[in-house]
Amino acid sequence: MQIETEFAIIGGGVAGLTAAIGLNQLGCEFLVFEQAKELKGIGAGFGLAANAMQALDLLGLKKGVEKIGFYTCSYNILDQCGNVLLAPDTKKLSRQYNQDNFTIHRADLHFYLLNQLPNENVILGKKAIHFEENAETITVSFEDGSTIKCKYLLIADGVKSPLRQQLLPHSTPRYSGYTCWRATIDKSSIQLDQGSETWGKQGRFGMTPLVGNRIYWYACVNSEANNPIFRNYTVEDLTRHFKDYHSPIPTILAKTKNEDLIWNDIIDIKPLTHLAYGNILLLGDAGHATTPNLGQGACQALEDVAVLMDELKITDSVPEAFRNFEKRRLKRTKYITDTSKRIGEISQWDNPLMVSFRNTIMKLLPARIAQSGLAQLLSVDFMKIGK
Ligand SMILES: Cc1cc2nc3c(=O)[nH]c(=O)nc-3n(C[C@H](O)[C@H](O)[C@H](O)COP(=O)(O)OP(=O)(O)OC[C@H]3O[C@@H](n4cnc5c(N)ncnc54)[C@H](O)[C@@H]3O)c2cc1C
């Protein structure tokens, strides 16, 4: 059987596009297959912590990305009235990497990554539905009836990956218990210099400034999965829901347009026991989707690619590089998924007594202990883990 490309990458998100850039730099033959007909980078903003900036630096992409984002020097956790519960010392935490935290609009990052690749290597409108492996080749089938034969398969098609599901039927995403709205708005009439996340009885509300005079916000509310009431929620409903929250939350909501609201249930996958399967590798959310409570999903996708390229540089055997990648990535990504899940559970408490107890403890706890989860994550050089 004739091989049509050495590497087939399924999914043109952060993981897939960055992996493609890395393979391009190494001179490997590759094709990216993305289900969307147009790469719009759906979503709002996201934070790239110091570890992600380090990964971008290693991939030679940091300088370009810096031009389209915003460095944030502080980020506070607040109560419903706007009092500080925790002010993580992100500067101290970032010292390990000599990098700062950064925020960027997802669409801007996707366009930047896409522009680093030859057009003909990214094939849109290709939804992968199945793969078959024999001794020499892997054949991926797409929804439109076409197929591609490759030697190595990088599965980077996100948390709901049908190819991972085929490989590991028990890896169905799990629902976190809370649902989320996101949007980006123009901030000309709102003064916002730093990011924050507010933990209150009615849910969580996060906001952060972006370049181009914009604000990215998100709100998480406890709910059953796929709640039909929340499916139809409008800006007016959300403004009512968060009416008792501190300024400028009601104003930010009131300034949001209904057509800009993005709604989805928050899901992750139970940490897997393997990421490498011979000539097949799971990358990014497809391999280790986490809830967004540590803001690390995309950061981990970028770490994945930096580590994978490091391995591919030192061995001619791709399956060996995949195995070594797994050794370096499994424990760290499991730690993030587990820690993020725990933080999500605590931050979504809605019982008034529990909320009051949590907030008191958070105010009393020395910052060193309160931010130990983050410290454990950022105080380690991810490139040295498992080497
Ligand atoms: C509310 C929220 C806030 C977040 N905030 C942050 C943050 O602040 N910082 C951070 O680092 N991370 C954050 N994340 C996580 C981050 O969005 C993800 O971890 C990241 O997007 C993962 O990238 P990926 O490329 O692995 O997957 P995705 O971004 O999901 O990309 C997968 C791609 O594959 C395509 N695809 C899917 N199925 C197929 C198929 N069958 N065939 C072909 N293509 C397919 C999709 O269209 C998509 O383009 C957040 C997530 C959420 C939900």
Ligand as a Chemical Component Dictionary entry (heavy atoms), coordinates in Angstrom:
data_LIG
# 
_chem_comp.id                   LIG 
_chem_comp.type                 NON-POLYMER 
_chem_comp.pdbx_formal_charge   0 
_chem_comp.three_letter_code    LIG 
# 
loop_
_chem_comp_atom.comp_id 
_chem_comp_atom.atom_id 
_chem_comp_atom.alt_atom_id 
_chem_comp_atom.type_symbol 
_chem_comp_atom.charge 
_chem_comp_atom.model_Cartn_x 
_chem_comp_atom.model_Cartn_y 
_chem_comp_atom.model_Cartn_z 
_chem_comp_atom.pdbx_ordinal 
LIG C1  C1  C 0 -14.140 27.648 28.927 1  
LIG C2  C2  C 0 -12.728 27.221 28.585 2  
LIG C3  C3  C 0 -11.680 28.069 28.919 3  
LIG C4  C4  C 0 -10.366 27.684 28.651 4  
LIG N1  N1  N 0 -9.345  28.503 29.024 5  
LIG C5  C5  C 0 -8.072  28.102 28.821 6  
LIG C6  C6  C 0 -6.969  28.939 29.226 7  
LIG O1  O1  O 0 -7.162  30.040 29.754 8  
LIG N2  N2  N 0 -5.711  28.501 29.002 9  
LIG C7  C7  C 0 -5.463  27.301 28.410 10 
LIG O2  O2  O 0 -4.290  26.958 28.240 11 
LIG N3  N3  N 0 -6.479  26.494 28.006 12 
LIG C8  C8  C 0 -7.764  26.866 28.211 13 
LIG N4  N4  N 0 -8.791  26.065 27.799 14 
LIG C9  C9  C 0 -8.474  24.762 27.184 15 
LIG C10 C10 C 0 -8.133  24.890 25.723 16 
LIG O3  O3  O 0 -9.179  25.503 25.037 17 
LIG C11 C11 C 0 -7.881  23.502 25.157 18 
LIG O4  O4  O 0 -7.087  22.758 26.027 19 
LIG C12 C12 C 0 -7.173  23.591 23.833 20 
LIG O5  O5  O 0 -8.000  24.254 22.914 21 
LIG C13 C13 C 0 -6.813  22.199 23.338 22 
LIG O6  O6  O 0 -6.314  22.286 22.038 23 
LIG P1  P1  P 0 -6.419  21.022 21.081 24 
LIG O7  O7  O 0 -5.812  21.451 19.810 25 
LIG O8  O8  O 0 -5.912  19.822 21.774 26 
LIG O9  O9  O 0 -7.976  20.777 20.902 27 
LIG P2  P2  P 0 -9.119  21.745 20.219 28 
LIG O10 O10 O 0 -8.801  23.132 20.512 29 
LIG O11 O11 O 0 -10.378 21.165 20.687 30 
LIG O12 O12 O 0 -8.876  21.489 18.687 31 
LIG C14 C14 C 0 -9.288  20.289 18.084 32 
LIG C15 C15 C 0 -9.502  20.565 16.615 33 
LIG O13 O13 O 0 -9.839  19.338 15.975 34 
LIG C16 C16 C 0 -10.957 19.531 15.145 35 
LIG N5  N5  N 0 -11.670 18.245 15.092 36 
LIG C17 C17 C 0 -12.466 17.714 16.030 37 
LIG N6  N6  N 0 -12.899 16.510 15.640 38 
LIG C18 C18 C 0 -12.362 16.288 14.432 39 
LIG C19 C19 C 0 -12.419 15.194 13.532 40 
LIG N7  N7  N 0 -13.133 14.115 13.792 41 
LIG N8  N8  N 0 -11.725 15.280 12.357 42 
LIG C20 C20 C 0 -10.982 16.381 12.064 43 
LIG N9  N9  N 0 -10.900 17.449 12.895 44 
LIG C21 C21 C 0 -11.570 17.386 14.067 45 
LIG C22 C22 C 0 -11.755 20.638 15.805 46 
LIG O14 O14 O 0 -12.587 21.305 14.861 47 
LIG C23 C23 C 0 -10.640 21.527 16.319 48 
LIG O15 O15 O 0 -10.226 22.469 15.374 49 
LIG C24 C24 C 0 -10.117 26.430 28.026 50 
LIG C25 C25 C 0 -11.178 25.607 27.659 51 
LIG C26 C26 C 0 -12.480 25.995 27.938 52 
LIG C27 C27 C 0 -13.610 25.067 27.547 53 
# 
loop_
_chem_comp_bond.comp_id 
_chem_comp_bond.atom_id_1 
_chem_comp_bond.atom_id_2 
_chem_comp_bond.value_order 
_chem_comp_bond.pdbx_ordinal 
LIG C1  C2  SING 1  
LIG C2  C3  SING 2  
LIG C2  C26 DOUB 3  
LIG C3  C4  DOUB 4  
LIG C4  N1  SING 5  
LIG C4  C24 SING 6  
LIG N1  C5  DOUB 7  
LIG C5  C6  SING 8  
LIG C5  C8  SING 9  
LIG C6  O1  DOUB 10 
LIG C6  N2  SING 11 
LIG N2  C7  SING 12 
LIG C7  O2  DOUB 13 
LIG C7  N3  SING 14 
LIG N3  C8  DOUB 15 
LIG C8  N4  SING 16 
LIG N4  C9  SING 17 
LIG N4  C24 SING 18 
LIG C9  C10 SING 19 
LIG C10 O3  SING 20 
LIG C10 C11 SING 21 
LIG C11 O4  SING 22 
LIG C11 C12 SING 23 
LIG C12 O5  SING 24 
LIG C12 C13 SING 25 
LIG C13 O6  SING 26 
LIG O6  P1  SING 27 
LIG P1  O7  DOUB 28 
LIG P1  O8  SING 29 
LIG P1  O9  SING 30 
LIG O9  P2  SING 31 
LIG P2  O10 DOUB 32 
LIG P2  O11 SING 33 
LIG P2  O12 SING 34 
LIG O12 C14 SING 35 
LIG C14 C15 SING 36 
LIG C15 O13 SING 37 
LIG C15 C23 SING 38 
LIG O13 C16 SING 39 
LIG C16 N5  SING 40 
LIG C16 C22 SING 41 
LIG N5  C17 SING 42 
LIG N5  C21 SING 43 
LIG C17 N6  DOUB 44 
LIG N6  C18 SING 45 
LIG C18 C19 SING 46 
LIG C18 C21 DOUB 47 
LIG C19 N7  SING 48 
LIG C19 N8  DOUB 49 
LIG N8  C20 SING 50 
LIG C20 N9  DOUB 51 
LIG N9  C21 SING 52 
LIG C22 O14 SING 53 
LIG C22 C23 SING 54 
LIG C23 O15 SING 55 
LIG C24 C25 DOUB 56 
LIG C25 C26 SING 57 
LIG C26 C27 SING 58 
# 
